[in-house]
Amino acid sequence: MALFDAANREDPNQEAGQPKELLYSQRMSDMLHRYAPEADEAVQLAVRAQHIRRWSVPRGDYPMTKEGYFQWRTGLYRMHAEIAGALMRQAGYGEATIGRAQAAIAKRRLKSNPDSQLLEDVAGLVFIEHYLCSFVVSKPDYDEEKWIDIIRKTWQKMSDKAHQFALSGALRLPEQYIPLITRAIG
């Protein structure tokens, strides 16, 4: 994790006074510990490395279309998995642990691989708790129906366990968006 954090500390983008992807990775680890404290080391590493060096592949390098977005995102999955694997080898991890972490980071077999699904659950929970508000502010041209669609798509990627966690009070929901979230998942 120290190697992952060192890589993410290089992020030139800042949020809350620290490198953006370093903060994101810390939020991911924090959420994992809250949501699934029993998660093993391979998952802990995958969660921490999900966005490793994300800033190095700007969204603007791809067409600003839906297809371009999916190409960018799929390329990022591979890149994150490759970087994480190389750093894990450097730290002395075995190929089995590396393979599990890489499969989760690359979101392979999302609904059938428990590691991938756990990472996706954590990512969805972190998005709702930490990034939904700023995302709404950054997209003033999106109407309520667009936001409902975005929240529904996030919700659909998450497991029933994550849904229960989000609705249990354990997730700090952005107060001003609770009616929107409720409508989206209702």
BATI-648960 format. One record per residue: residue number from 1; x, y, z of N, C-alpha, C in turn; chain. Coordinates in pm, 1 decimal. Last residue first. Example, Ala and Ser with C-alpha at 12.3 -4.5 7.8 and 13.67 -1.06 7.14 Angstrom:
// residues 2
+-----+----------+----------+----------+----------+----------+----------+----------+----------+----------+--------+
! num !      n_x !      n_y !      n_z !     ca_x !     ca_y !     ca_z !      c_x !      c_y !      c_z ! cadena !
+-----+----------+----------+----------+----------+----------+----------+----------+----------+----------+--------+
!   2 !   1285.0 !   -225.0 !    708.0 !   1367.0 !   -106.0 !    714.0 !   1290.0 !      3.0 !    787.0 !      A !
!   1 !   1319.0 !   -569.0 !    780.0 !   1230.0 !   -450.0 !    780.0 !   1320.0 !   -330.0 !    780.0 !      A !
+-----+----------+----------+----------+----------+----------+----------+----------+----------+----------+--------+
// end
This chain:
// residues 186
+-----+----------+----------+----------+----------+----------+----------+----------+----------+----------+--------+
! num !      n_x !      n_y !      n_z !     ca_x !     ca_y !     ca_z !      c_x !      c_y !      c_z ! cadena !
+-----+----------+----------+----------+----------+----------+----------+----------+----------+----------+--------+
! 186 !  -3599.3 !    382.8 !   -558.2 !  -3730.4 !    337.6 !   -512.6 !  -3799.1 !    244.6 !   -607.9 !      A !
! 185 !  -3370.6 !    500.0 !   -640.5 !  -3362.5 !    358.1 !   -603.3 !  -3495.4 !    298.6 !   -564.8 !      A !
! 184 !  -3451.9 !    760.6 !   -706.2 !  -3375.9 !    681.6 !   -802.1 !  -3378.5 !    532.3 !   -768.3 !      A !
! 183 !  -3574.6 !    854.3 !   -472.8 !  -3653.7 !    839.7 !   -595.7 !  -3583.5 !    748.0 !   -695.9 !      A !
! 182 !  -3352.6 !    855.1 !   -304.0 !  -3469.7 !    772.6 !   -271.5 !  -3555.4 !    748.8 !   -395.8 !      A !
! 181 !  -3194.2 !   1046.6 !   -430.7 !  -3146.0 !    909.1 !   -417.4 !  -3263.8 !    815.0 !   -391.6 !      A !
! 180 !  -3361.6 !   1270.1 !   -397.5 !  -3324.2 !   1225.3 !   -531.4 !  -3277.5 !   1079.7 !   -528.5 !      A !
! 179 !  -3372.6 !   1292.5 !   -114.8 !  -3495.4 !   1271.5 !   -194.1 !  -3466.8 !   1219.4 !   -335.9 !      A !
! 178 !  -3089.1 !   1321.9 !    -60.4 !  -3163.2 !   1204.0 !    -14.7 !  -3293.5 !   1186.5 !    -91.6 !      A !
! 177 !  -2947.6 !   1547.3 !   -119.1 !  -2978.6 !   1457.4 !   -230.5 !  -3052.4 !   1331.6 !   -187.4 !      A !
! 176 !  -2893.5 !   1688.0 !    109.9 !  -2974.7 !   1755.5 !      9.3 !  -3014.1 !   1663.9 !   -107.5 !      A !
! 175 !  -2726.7 !   1497.7 !    250.1 !  -2861.8 !   1534.0 !    296.3 !  -2949.3 !   1593.1 !    185.1 !      A !
! 174 !  -2549.9 !   1237.4 !    130.9 !  -2558.4 !   1383.6 !    120.3 !  -2703.9 !   1427.3 !    141.7 !      A !
! 173 !  -2515.7 !    979.4 !    373.7 !  -2575.4 !   1027.3 !    249.3 !  -2576.9 !   1178.8 !    246.6 !      A !
! 172 !  -2300.1 !    785.1 !    502.8 !  -2335.6 !    925.8 !    523.1 !  -2385.1 !    982.1 !    390.0 !      A !
! 171 !  -2399.6 !    462.4 !    585.4 !  -2345.7 !    549.6 !    481.3 !  -2393.3 !    691.4 !    508.2 !      A !
! 170 !  -2544.1 !    351.7 !    785.3 !  -2398.3 !    343.6 !    796.0 !  -2329.5 !    433.2 !    692.2 !      A !
! 169 !  -2807.0 !    343.7 !    734.8 !  -2761.5 !    456.9 !    814.8 !  -2610.3 !    457.8 !    830.8 !      A !
! 168 !  -2884.9 !    150.3 !    560.2 !  -2888.1 !    118.4 !    703.1 !  -2855.1 !    236.7 !    792.8 !      A !
! 167 !  -2850.3 !    187.6 !    293.9 !  -2978.8 !    228.9 !    350.4 !  -2987.4 !    210.6 !    501.7 !      A !
! 166 !  -2597.5 !     83.0 !    246.8 !  -2625.7 !    223.0 !    212.5 !  -2751.5 !    273.6 !    280.7 !      A !
! 165 !  -2636.6 !   -185.2 !    324.2 !  -2541.9 !   -100.6 !    396.3 !  -2574.5 !     46.8 !    373.3 !      A !
! 164 !  -2816.3 !   -268.0 !    125.6 !  -2856.6 !   -270.0 !    266.4 !  -2766.6 !   -180.0 !    350.3 !      A !
! 163 !  -2651.7 !   -239.9 !    -99.3 !  -2777.7 !   -165.0 !    -89.3 !  -2821.2 !   -155.6 !     56.6 !      A !
! 162 !  -2455.1 !   -426.4 !    -40.0 !  -2418.6 !   -284.0 !    -46.1 !  -2542.8 !   -196.4 !    -36.5 !      A !
! 161 !  -2611.2 !   -659.5 !    -60.3 !  -2544.2 !   -627.3 !     67.0 !  -2506.2 !   -478.8 !     70.8 !      A !
! 160 !  -2679.6 !   -656.5 !   -328.7 !  -2785.0 !   -636.4 !   -228.7 !  -2724.9 !   -599.4 !    -93.1 !      A !
! 159 !  -2418.2 !   -473.2 !   -505.6 !  -2485.4 !   -593.6 !   -456.2 !  -2597.4 !   -557.7 !   -358.7 !      A !
! 158 !  -2415.5 !   -235.0 !   -779.1 !  -2387.9 !   -275.5 !   -641.3 !  -2469.6 !   -398.7 !   -602.3 !      A !
! 157 !  -2507.5 !   -159.1 !  -1021.5 !  -2377.5 !   -227.1 !  -1018.4 !  -2346.8 !   -284.4 !   -880.8 !      A !
! 156 !  -2738.3 !    -20.4 !   -957.8 !  -2750.9 !   -150.5 !  -1023.9 !  -2619.7 !   -228.6 !  -1024.3 !      A !
! 155 !  -2636.2 !    221.4 !   -856.8 !  -2706.0 !    129.1 !   -767.0 !  -2712.3 !    -11.0 !   -827.1 !      A !
! 154 !  -2544.5 !    341.7 !  -1092.2 !  -2451.2 !    312.5 !   -982.3 !  -2511.2 !    204.9 !   -892.6 !      A !
! 153 !  -2788.0 !    365.8 !  -1225.5 !  -2679.6 !    285.1 !  -1284.4 !  -2575.3 !    248.3 !  -1178.8 !      A !
! 152 !  -2924.2 !    538.5 !  -1048.7 !  -2974.4 !    402.1 !  -1074.7 !  -2865.2 !    313.0 !  -1132.7 !      A !
! 151 !  -2768.3 !    769.6 !  -1073.8 !  -2777.2 !    701.5 !   -943.4 !  -2826.6 !    558.6 !   -961.8 !      A !
! 150 !  -2816.5 !    827.0 !  -1346.2 !  -2680.3 !    804.2 !  -1297.5 !  -2682.9 !    728.3 !  -1165.3 !      A !
! 149 !  -3099.3 !    865.9 !  -1344.3 !  -3038.9 !    761.8 !  -1427.3 !  -2897.5 !    727.5 !  -1378.2 !      A !
! 148 !  -3115.1 !   1087.3 !  -1178.7 !  -3181.2 !    963.2 !  -1138.5 !  -3121.3 !    846.0 !  -1215.7 !      A !
! 147 !  -2983.7 !   1272.1 !  -1339.4 !  -2926.3 !   1232.4 !  -1210.7 !  -2987.4 !   1103.0 !  -1160.4 !      A !
! 146 !  -3164.8 !   1291.3 !  -1551.2 !  -3028.5 !   1245.7 !  -1578.7 !  -2963.0 !   1198.0 !  -1449.1 !      A !
! 145 !  -3383.8 !   1398.2 !  -1415.8 !  -3394.2 !   1264.3 !  -1475.4 !  -3256.8 !   1206.7 !  -1507.9 !      A !
! 144 !  -3292.6 !   1656.3 !  -1346.0 !  -3319.5 !   1557.3 !  -1241.7 !  -3326.3 !   1415.2 !  -1298.6 !      A !
! 143 !  -3035.1 !   1747.3 !  -1586.5 !  -3162.8 !   1764.1 !  -1517.8 !  -3183.8 !   1649.0 !  -1418.2 !      A !
! 142 !  -2721.5 !   1897.6 !  -1626.8 !  -2796.0 !   1772.9 !  -1610.5 !  -2926.0 !   1801.4 !  -1535.7 !      A !
! 141 !  -2583.3 !   2135.1 !  -1618.9 !  -2674.7 !   2116.3 !  -1731.7 !  -2754.6 !   1986.0 !  -1722.5 !      A !
! 140 !  -2402.8 !   2127.0 !  -1411.1 !  -2526.8 !   2203.3 !  -1391.6 !  -2628.1 !   2184.9 !  -1504.7 !      A !
! 139 !  -2190.6 !   1943.2 !  -1305.2 !  -2275.4 !   1918.0 !  -1422.4 !  -2407.6 !   1993.4 !  -1410.6 !      A !
! 138 !  -2067.4 !   1995.9 !  -1067.4 !  -1985.7 !   2005.9 !  -1189.3 !  -2065.9 !   1987.3 !  -1317.4 !      A !
! 137 !  -2264.5 !   1939.4 !   -879.7 !  -2223.2 !   2079.3 !   -898.9 !  -2147.0 !   2096.2 !  -1030.3 !      A !
! 136 !  -2262.5 !   1659.2 !   -898.7 !  -2383.7 !   1735.3 !   -933.0 !  -2346.3 !   1880.6 !   -963.7 !      A !
! 135 !  -2006.7 !   1609.2 !   -801.7 !  -2039.7 !   1571.4 !   -938.9 !  -2163.5 !   1647.2 !   -986.1 !      A !
! 134 !  -2026.7 !   1690.1 !   -539.0 !  -1938.9 !   1767.0 !   -628.2 !  -1966.2 !   1733.3 !   -774.4 !      A !
! 133 !  -2216.2 !   1491.1 !   -449.5 !  -2242.1 !   1635.8 !   -440.1 !  -2156.3 !   1715.1 !   -537.8 !      A !
! 132 !  -2087.7 !   1241.5 !   -499.7 !  -2213.3 !   1276.6 !   -564.8 !  -2236.3 !   1426.9 !   -564.3 !      A !
! 131 !  -1861.6 !   1182.3 !   -347.9 !  -1845.5 !   1248.4 !   -477.0 !  -1975.1 !   1289.7 !   -545.4 !      A !
! 130 !  -1904.3 !   1050.3 !    -98.9 !  -1802.7 !   1155.1 !   -111.1 !  -1806.8 !   1237.4 !   -240.5 !      A !
! 129 !  -2124.3 !    869.4 !   -109.0 !  -2092.9 !    942.7 !     13.1 !  -2002.8 !   1063.0 !    -10.0 !      A !
! 128 !  -2129.6 !    771.8 !   -374.3 !  -2249.1 !    831.2 !   -315.0 !  -2212.5 !    918.5 !   -194.3 !      A !
! 127 !  -1862.8 !    679.9 !   -404.6 !  -1918.9 !    780.1 !   -494.7 !  -2037.9 !    850.0 !   -428.4 !      A !
! 126 !  -1850.5 !    485.5 !   -203.8 !  -1764.2 !    604.0 !   -195.1 !  -1818.2 !    714.9 !   -284.8 !      A !
! 125 !  -2035.1 !    300.9 !   -309.0 !  -2059.8 !    362.8 !   -178.3 !  -1976.3 !    489.5 !   -160.7 !      A !
! 124 !  -1905.0 !    228.5 !   -547.7 !  -2037.5 !    290.3 !   -549.7 !  -2069.3 !    363.0 !   -419.9 !      A !
! 123 !  -1668.4 !    113.8 !   -445.3 !  -1661.9 !    230.1 !   -533.8 !  -1796.1 !    302.7 !   -539.4 !      A !
! 122 !  -1774.0 !   -102.1 !   -301.6 !  -1701.9 !      3.5 !   -230.1 !  -1695.8 !    129.9 !   -315.7 !      A !
! 121 !  -1880.7 !   -252.8 !   -514.8 !  -1965.6 !   -205.5 !   -405.3 !  -1900.5 !    -86.9 !   -334.7 !      A !
! 120 !  -1647.3 !   -307.0 !   -658.5 !  -1752.6 !   -225.2 !   -720.0 !  -1848.4 !   -170.4 !   -614.2 !      A !
! 119 !  -1515.8 !   -474.1 !   -474.0 !  -1453.6 !   -347.6 !   -515.6 !  -1559.4 !   -254.8 !   -576.1 !      A !
! 118 !  -1703.4 !   -682.8 !   -471.4 !  -1675.2 !   -607.9 !   -348.8 !  -1610.5 !   -474.0 !   -381.9 !      A !
! 117 !  -1685.2 !   -773.8 !   -734.6 !  -1811.4 !   -716.8 !   -686.4 !  -1789.1 !   -635.2 !   -559.7 !      A !
! 116 !  -1423.9 !   -869.0 !   -739.0 !  -1462.5 !   -759.6 !   -828.8 !  -1589.3 !   -692.3 !   -779.0 !      A !
! 115 !  -1450.7 !  -1073.8 !   -546.9 !  -1354.6 !   -965.3 !   -526.9 !  -1389.9 !   -844.3 !   -612.7 !      A !
! 114 !  -1645.4 !  -1249.4 !   -656.6 !  -1674.1 !  -1176.5 !   -531.7 !  -1577.0 !  -1060.8 !   -506.6 !      A !
! 113 !  -1748.0 !  -1262.4 !   -976.9 !  -1623.1 !  -1263.9 !   -901.1 !  -1645.4 !  -1183.5 !   -773.3 !      A !
! 112 !  -1997.5 !  -1213.5 !  -1091.6 !  -1965.6 !  -1350.1 !  -1048.5 !  -1834.2 !  -1361.8 !   -971.6 !      A !
! 111 !  -2024.4 !   -948.3 !  -1166.7 !  -2130.3 !  -1005.1 !  -1080.6 !  -2094.8 !  -1145.5 !  -1029.3 !      A !
! 110 !  -1768.4 !   -912.5 !  -1311.5 !  -1818.4 !   -824.9 !  -1205.1 !  -1920.3 !   -892.4 !  -1113.7 !      A !
! 109 !  -1548.9 !  -1023.3 !  -1458.1 !  -1661.1 !  -1103.4 !  -1407.1 !  -1728.6 !  -1034.4 !  -1289.0 !      A !
! 108 !  -1309.1 !   -777.8 !  -1376.8 !  -1339.8 !   -900.2 !  -1450.0 !  -1451.6 !   -976.1 !  -1379.1 !      A !
! 107 !  -1208.2 !   -530.6 !  -1301.5 !  -1352.8 !   -555.1 !  -1295.0 !  -1393.5 !   -674.7 !  -1381.4 !      A !
! 106 !   -949.4 !   -480.1 !  -1260.6 !   -992.9 !   -478.8 !  -1401.4 !  -1142.5 !   -506.0 !  -1414.4 !      A !
! 105 !   -944.3 !   -524.0 !   -986.4 !   -921.1 !   -388.7 !  -1037.8 !   -971.4 !   -376.1 !  -1180.6 !      A !
! 104 !   -984.2 !   -803.9 !   -983.2 !  -1081.0 !   -713.1 !   -919.8 !  -1067.0 !   -572.3 !   -976.0 !      A !
! 103 !   -757.1 !   -893.3 !  -1118.0 !   -890.3 !   -926.8 !  -1170.3 !   -996.3 !   -833.9 !  -1111.8 !      A !
! 102 !   -553.9 !   -796.5 !   -946.9 !   -567.1 !   -744.3 !  -1083.0 !   -704.6 !   -773.7 !  -1142.0 !      A !
! 101 !   -597.5 !   -952.4 !   -717.6 !   -609.6 !   -806.5 !   -710.5 !   -629.7 !   -748.3 !   -850.6 !      A !
! 100 !   -549.0 !  -1209.9 !   -824.1 !   -679.5 !  -1175.2 !   -764.5 !   -699.7 !  -1025.0 !   -760.9 !      A !
!  99 !   -281.0 !  -1182.0 !   -906.8 !   -386.6 !  -1214.2 !  -1002.7 !   -524.7 !  -1180.2 !   -950.6 !      A !
!  98 !   -153.5 !  -1137.0 !   -660.1 !   -149.5 !  -1034.5 !   -765.9 !   -262.6 !  -1057.3 !   -864.9 !      A !
!  97 !   -198.8 !  -1383.3 !   -539.0 !   -254.1 !  -1260.8 !   -478.7 !   -259.0 !  -1148.6 !   -582.0 !      A !
!  96 !    -56.6 !  -1546.8 !   -720.9 !   -198.3 !  -1572.9 !   -690.6 !   -264.7 !  -1447.7 !   -633.2 !      A !
!  95 !    208.4 !  -1451.4 !   -724.3 !    123.1 !  -1435.1 !   -842.9 !    -24.5 !  -1460.3 !   -814.4 !      A !
!  94 !    300.7 !  -1280.0 !   -418.1 !    294.9 !  -1393.9 !   -509.8 !    194.3 !  -1370.8 !   -621.0 !      A !
!  93 !    481.4 !   -977.5 !   -345.8 !    360.0 !  -1059.0 !   -344.4 !    369.0 !  -1169.9 !   -447.3 !      A !
!  92 !    698.0 !   -799.0 !   -338.0 !    719.2 !   -939.3 !   -304.6 !    594.6 !  -1025.0 !   -296.5 !      A !
!  91 !    691.9 !   -543.5 !   -429.2 !    679.0 !   -560.5 !   -284.1 !    689.9 !   -707.0 !   -240.5 !      A !
!  90 !    699.1 !   -589.5 !   -702.4 !    810.9 !   -517.9 !   -640.1 !    810.3 !   -537.7 !   -488.0 !      A !
!  89 !    443.9 !   -697.4 !   -730.2 !    562.6 !   -781.8 !   -753.1 !    685.1 !   -719.4 !   -686.6 !      A !
!  88 !    297.7 !   -462.6 !   -679.2 !    284.5 !   -576.1 !   -588.3 !    401.5 !   -673.9 !   -606.0 !      A !
!  87 !    370.4 !   -309.8 !   -900.2 !    408.8 !   -264.4 !   -765.8 !    397.0 !   -376.9 !   -663.2 !      A !
!  86 !    255.8 !   -466.8 !  -1104.8 !    400.7 !   -439.3 !  -1104.3 !    447.2 !   -396.0 !   -965.1 !      A !
!  85 !    -17.6 !   -458.1 !  -1030.9 !     55.5 !   -584.4 !  -1036.7 !    206.3 !   -563.7 !  -1030.1 !      A !
!  84 !    -73.1 !   -183.3 !  -1058.8 !    -85.5 !   -248.1 !   -927.7 !     -7.1 !   -378.4 !   -925.0 !      A !
!  83 !    -34.1 !   -156.8 !  -1335.9 !     49.7 !    -81.8 !  -1241.5 !     45.3 !   -148.2 !  -1104.1 !      A !
!  82 !   -237.1 !   -331.0 !  -1432.3 !    -96.1 !   -352.1 !  -1466.2 !     -3.7 !   -281.6 !  -1367.3 !      A !
!  81 !   -471.9 !   -216.0 !  -1328.3 !   -436.4 !   -354.0 !  -1292.4 !   -288.1 !   -380.8 !  -1319.9 !      A !
!  80 !   -467.1 !     35.3 !  -1453.4 !   -462.9 !     27.1 !  -1307.4 !   -418.4 !   -112.7 !  -1262.9 !      A !
!  79 !   -488.1 !    -47.9 !  -1725.4 !   -371.2 !     24.3 !  -1677.5 !   -357.8 !     13.6 !  -1525.7 !      A !
!  78 !   -743.7 !   -170.1 !  -1731.1 !   -622.1 !   -247.0 !  -1764.1 !   -497.8 !   -180.1 !  -1707.0 !      A !
!  77 !   -902.9 !     50.6 !  -1658.5 !   -908.7 !    -74.1 !  -1580.9 !   -780.9 !   -155.4 !  -1603.6 !      A !
!  76 !   -843.4 !    232.6 !  -1865.6 !   -800.1 !    259.5 !  -1728.3 !   -800.9 !    133.3 !  -1643.8 !      A !
!  75 !   -973.5 !    111.0 !  -2080.1 !   -827.7 !    124.9 !  -2082.0 !   -771.9 !    151.3 !  -1943.5 !      A !
!  74 !  -1234.9 !    147.5 !  -1991.9 !  -1182.3 !     11.9 !  -2007.4 !  -1029.8 !     12.9 !  -2012.0 !      A !
!  73 !  -1249.7 !    432.2 !  -1999.7 !  -1269.0 !    359.5 !  -1873.6 !  -1211.1 !    217.6 !  -1881.3 !      A !
!  72 !  -1207.1 !    484.1 !  -2274.9 !  -1121.5 !    542.6 !  -2171.0 !  -1128.3 !    459.8 !  -2043.3 !      A !
!  71 !  -1424.3 !    345.7 !  -2388.3 !  -1286.6 !    311.7 !  -2425.1 !  -1188.9 !    361.4 !  -2318.9 !      A !
!  70 !  -1638.2 !    483.4 !  -2270.6 !  -1618.8 !    341.9 !  -2237.9 !  -1478.5 !    294.2 !  -2276.7 !      A !
!  69 !  -1599.1 !    737.2 !  -2388.2 !  -1596.6 !    721.4 !  -2242.7 !  -1569.0 !    576.2 !  -2204.8 !      A !
!  68 !  -1636.4 !    675.3 !  -2656.4 !  -1506.0 !    724.1 !  -2610.6 !  -1490.6 !    709.6 !  -2460.4 !      A !
!  67 !  -1908.0 !    613.3 !  -2650.1 !  -1811.1 !    509.6 !  -2687.6 !  -1670.7 !    547.7 !  -2640.8 !      A !
!  66 !  -2010.4 !    863.5 !  -2586.9 !  -2035.0 !    750.9 !  -2496.9 !  -1933.1 !    639.1 !  -2523.3 !      A !
!  65 !  -1755.1 !   1109.1 !  -2655.3 !  -1878.6 !   1038.0 !  -2686.6 !  -1895.8 !    927.3 !  -2583.2 !      A !
!  64 !  -1514.7 !   1252.4 !  -2700.2 !  -1612.3 !   1292.3 !  -2598.0 !  -1750.3 !   1239.6 !  -2636.0 !      A !
!  63 !  -1237.9 !   1032.9 !  -2754.3 !  -1352.6 !   1107.4 !  -2806.5 !  -1454.5 !   1134.8 !  -2696.3 !      A !
!  62 !   -959.6 !   1088.5 !  -2526.8 !  -1053.4 !   1000.5 !  -2597.4 !  -1168.4 !   1084.3 !  -2650.8 !      A !
!  61 !   -826.3 !   1266.0 !  -2378.9 !   -747.9 !   1194.3 !  -2479.2 !   -834.4 !   1100.9 !  -2563.4 !      A !
!  60 !   -991.1 !   1359.3 !  -2178.3 !   -985.8 !   1434.4 !  -2302.6 !   -901.5 !   1369.7 !  -2411.7 !      A !
!  59 !   -929.9 !   1203.8 !  -1959.1 !  -1052.3 !   1173.0 !  -2034.6 !  -1049.4 !   1240.9 !  -2170.9 !      A !
!  58 !   -580.4 !   1126.7 !  -1927.4 !   -693.4 !   1220.6 !  -1921.5 !   -811.5 !   1177.2 !  -2008.1 !      A !
!  57 !   -393.6 !    940.7 !  -1760.8 !   -469.3 !    914.3 !  -1883.6 !   -593.3 !   1003.8 !  -1880.7 !      A !
!  56 !   -294.4 !   1019.2 !  -1520.6 !   -198.6 !   1008.7 !  -1630.7 !   -265.3 !    974.2 !  -1764.1 !      A !
!  55 !   -482.9 !   1004.0 !  -1320.8 !   -464.4 !   1133.6 !  -1386.5 !   -374.0 !   1123.8 !  -1508.9 !      A !
!  54 !   -451.2 !    746.7 !  -1212.6 !   -562.1 !    774.4 !  -1305.0 !   -541.2 !    904.1 !  -1383.6 !      A !
!  53 !   -274.4 !    615.7 !  -1038.0 !   -220.9 !    701.2 !  -1144.9 !   -327.6 !    736.5 !  -1251.2 !      A !
!  52 !   -520.0 !    395.8 !   -935.3 !   -378.4 !    429.0 !   -928.8 !   -331.8 !    499.7 !  -1056.5 !      A !
!  51 !   -778.6 !    333.6 !   -862.1 !   -755.7 !    449.6 !   -949.4 !   -608.4 !    488.3 !   -957.3 !      A !
!  50 !   -744.6 !     94.5 !   -704.1 !   -843.8 !    102.5 !   -811.4 !   -818.8 !    217.8 !   -909.1 !      A !
!  49 !   -582.2 !     34.3 !   -491.1 !   -517.9 !     64.0 !   -620.5 !   -616.8 !     88.8 !   -733.5 !      A !
!  48 !   -742.0 !    -27.9 !   -276.1 !   -650.4 !     85.4 !   -262.2 !   -594.4 !    128.5 !   -398.0 !      A !
!  47 !   -869.1 !   -256.8 !   -372.3 !   -948.5 !   -137.5 !   -341.6 !   -858.9 !    -14.6 !   -336.1 !      A !
!  46 !   -650.4 !   -432.3 !   -386.3 !   -725.6 !   -395.9 !   -507.4 !   -803.7 !   -266.8 !   -485.8 !      A !
!  45 !   -581.2 !   -454.2 !   -114.6 !   -487.0 !   -396.2 !   -210.5 !   -558.7 !   -350.2 !   -337.4 !      A !
!  44 !   -808.7 !   -576.0 !    -11.6 !   -764.3 !   -448.1 !     44.0 !   -669.6 !   -377.8 !    -53.6 !      A !
!  43 !   -803.2 !   -813.0 !   -157.7 !   -910.8 !   -716.4 !   -181.6 !   -871.0 !   -579.5 !   -127.7 !      A !
!  42 !   -574.1 !   -930.9 !    -47.2 !   -583.1 !   -910.6 !   -192.4 !   -689.7 !   -806.3 !   -225.2 !      A !
!  41 !   -636.4 !   -946.8 !    230.9 !   -534.7 !   -854.3 !    182.2 !   -543.0 !   -828.5 !     32.0 !      A !
!  40 !   -997.6 !   -970.9 !    283.6 !   -858.8 !  -1014.5 !    293.0 !   -764.1 !   -917.0 !    222.4 !      A !
!  39 !  -1253.8 !   -827.9 !    482.4 !  -1190.4 !   -843.9 !    350.6 !  -1042.5 !   -878.3 !    365.9 !      A !
!  38 !  -1387.4 !   -769.5 !    713.4 !  -1327.3 !   -902.2 !    703.5 !  -1251.7 !   -924.3 !    572.2 !      A !
!  37 !  -1513.9 !   -528.1 !    684.4 !  -1388.7 !   -531.1 !    760.7 !  -1316.6 !   -665.1 !    754.5 !      A !
!  36 !  -1684.7 !   -392.2 !    478.4 !  -1644.4 !   -533.8 !    479.5 !  -1511.7 !   -548.1 !    554.2 !      A !
!  35 !  -1745.0 !   -123.0 !    550.7 !  -1842.7 !   -207.8 !    482.8 !  -1810.5 !   -356.7 !    495.4 !      A !
!  34 !  -1521.2 !    -12.1 !    676.0 !  -1654.5 !      7.2 !    733.4 !  -1753.3 !    -96.0 !    681.0 !      A !
!  33 !  -1315.5 !    -88.5 !    507.5 !  -1308.0 !   -125.9 !    648.9 !  -1443.1 !   -108.4 !    718.6 !      A !
!  32 !  -1402.9 !     32.3 !    270.2 !  -1389.9 !   -112.8 !    277.2 !  -1389.1 !   -158.4 !    423.2 !      A !
!  31 !  -1381.3 !    302.3 !    341.6 !  -1513.0 !    244.4 !    316.3 !  -1507.3 !     92.6 !    323.3 !      A !
!  30 !  -1101.3 !    323.5 !    362.3 !  -1186.9 !    352.1 !    477.5 !  -1324.3 !    288.2 !    459.0 !      A !
!  29 !  -1026.8 !    268.7 !     97.7 !   -985.1 !    179.5 !    206.7 !  -1071.8 !    199.0 !    330.3 !      A !
!  28 !  -1148.1 !    491.1 !    -29.9 !  -1184.3 !    354.1 !    -67.9 !  -1147.7 !    256.5 !     43.5 !      A !
!  27 !  -1010.7 !    701.3 !     90.0 !  -1155.4 !    690.1 !    110.9 !  -1204.2 !    549.1 !     76.1 !      A !
!  26 !   -758.4 !    648.4 !    -13.8 !   -779.0 !    642.1 !    130.9 !   -927.3 !    629.7 !    164.2 !      A !
!  25 !   -807.0 !    694.7 !   -283.6 !   -766.6 !    560.5 !   -240.7 !   -784.5 !    543.1 !    -89.5 !      A !
!  24 !   -871.2 !    971.1 !   -277.0 !   -969.7 !    872.3 !   -322.6 !   -933.5 !    732.8 !   -271.4 !      A !
!  23 !   -625.3 !   1077.4 !   -192.2 !   -743.7 !   1092.2 !   -108.3 !   -849.7 !    989.0 !   -146.2 !      A !
!  22 !   -477.1 !   1008.5 !   -418.9 !   -436.6 !    958.4 !   -287.8 !   -555.6 !    965.2 !   -192.3 !      A !
!  21 !   -605.0 !   1152.9 !   -615.6 !   -615.9 !   1006.9 !   -618.2 !   -566.1 !    942.5 !   -489.4 !      A !
!  20 !   -543.0 !   1425.5 !   -530.3 !   -680.0 !   1376.2 !   -547.0 !   -689.5 !   1223.4 !   -541.7 !      A !
!  19 !   -318.4 !   1523.3 !   -279.3 !   -336.7 !   1468.9 !   -414.0 !   -470.6 !   1394.3 !   -424.8 !      A !
!  18 !   -479.4 !   1772.1 !    -62.5 !   -387.9 !   1661.0 !    -89.7 !   -410.9 !   1606.7 !   -230.1 !      A !
!  17 !   -671.0 !   1966.4 !     -9.4 !   -532.5 !   1990.7 !     28.4 !   -436.9 !   1874.7 !     10.1 !      A !
!  16 !   -910.6 !   1878.2 !   -121.9 !   -900.4 !   1889.7 !     24.4 !   -754.0 !   1897.2 !     69.1 !      A !
!  15 !   -731.1 !   1785.5 !   -398.3 !   -864.7 !   1788.5 !   -339.3 !   -845.3 !   1788.5 !   -187.9 !      A !
!  14 !   -536.6 !   1840.5 !   -694.2 !   -555.1 !   1847.3 !   -549.3 !   -703.8 !   1846.6 !   -512.4 !      A !
!  13 !   -330.1 !   1690.8 !   -934.8 !   -462.4 !   1742.9 !   -901.3 !   -483.3 !   1734.0 !   -751.0 !      A !
!  12 !    -96.0 !   1551.8 !   -967.8 !    -87.9 !   1697.8 !   -961.9 !   -221.4 !   1764.0 !   -925.3 !      A !
!  11 !     -0.8 !   1267.1 !   -795.8 !   -113.5 !   1328.3 !   -866.6 !   -103.8 !   1480.6 !   -855.1 !      A !
!  10 !    184.9 !   1144.8 !   -640.1 !    234.6 !   1222.8 !   -753.9 !    123.3 !   1293.7 !   -830.8 !      A !
!   9 !     54.6 !    980.5 !   -469.7 !     99.1 !   1108.4 !   -413.6 !    151.3 !   1200.7 !   -524.9 !      A !
!   8 !     27.6 !    746.1 !   -607.5 !    -85.4 !    839.7 !   -609.2 !    -50.4 !    975.9 !   -549.8 !      A !
!   7 !    276.2 !    628.1 !   -547.5 !    238.1 !    654.6 !   -686.8 !    127.1 !    759.1 !   -692.4 !      A !
!   6 !    254.9 !    607.9 !   -269.6 !    362.7 !    689.1 !   -327.6 !    329.6 !    724.2 !   -472.2 !      A !
!   5 !     40.0 !    429.6 !   -249.1 !     24.8 !    566.5 !   -199.8 !    132.3 !    658.4 !   -256.8 !      A !
!   4 !    159.5 !    199.8 !   -353.7 !     40.7 !    257.4 !   -418.3 !     25.5 !    404.1 !   -377.6 !      A !
!   3 !    359.7 !    163.2 !   -162.0 !    397.1 !    188.8 !   -301.5 !    279.7 !    248.9 !   -378.9 !      A !
!   2 !    202.6 !    116.4 !     63.0 !    293.5 !    230.9 !     63.5 !    336.9 !    264.9 !    -79.3 !      A !
!   1 !     82.8 !   -119.7 !      0.0 !      0.0 !      0.0 !      0.0 !     86.3 !    124.7 !      0.0 !      A !
+-----+----------+----------+----------+----------+----------+----------+----------+----------+----------+--------+
// end
